[in-house]
Amino acid sequence: GQQLNQSPQSMFIQEGEDVSMNCTSSSIFNTWLWYKQDPGEGPVLLIALYKAGELTSNGRLTAQFGITRKDSFLNISASIPSDVGIYFCAGQLNYGGSQGNLIFGKGTKLSVKP
Amino acid sequence: ETGVTQTPRHLVMGMTNKKSLKCEQHLGHNAMYWYKQSAKKPLELMFVYNFKEQTENNSVPSRFSPECPNSSHLFLHLHTLQPEDSALYLCASSRPLEVQEQFFGPGTRLTVL
């Protein structure tokens, strides 16, 4: 089945730093999504992208839908302590008039530098 | 209460026990989902219900039995589980034509001894 490669697997941030993570797939998607999961909680939708090349912001978060439709990235500018958590990408492919299920990446764990 | 709620939040059970997980959504959605989240693995879709009808069973073993009595409630009945079934079980809901905008509950952390 379809798989998403999300990288990096984990990273440490210092307050104020910019953070970048990405997701790639061997097949195309119609929609790319980015979720964040805090400890003890379910994932929360951050940004949804619906068109190849689309660049969308949500506060300090910016995400792009790759032109090839096989990748997406998420940037966090000027990180703050509450940005720690696990970020998941997800792709969706619609076909034959039906909505496909979400395919998730393994996540990027953001932690604070000791 | 708003959003998607799940009970219990934590559950420890033996392999011979029978237990149930409950999910309730207060968002007026008609699609509900069960996912399994294991460490270092992507979220795995288990079941999908649309308007109380099961529309997807992602090759889930029969020891997991879902039930959707109405559009607001979703259950996952568990029996004779294995230790490898230990995971975080997440419920989500969405409007039927907005699969991409799923709202997740906090999950039930299940440990099978």
Interface residues (C-beta under 8 A of the other chain):
Chain A: Q3 L4 T31 L33 G40 E41 G42 P43 V44 L45 A48 F88 A90 Q92 Q99 G100 N101 L102 I103 F104 G105 K106 G107
Chain B: V4 K40 K41 P42 L43 L45 V48 E56 L90 C91 A92 L97 V99 Q100 E101 Q102 F103 F104 G105 P106 G107
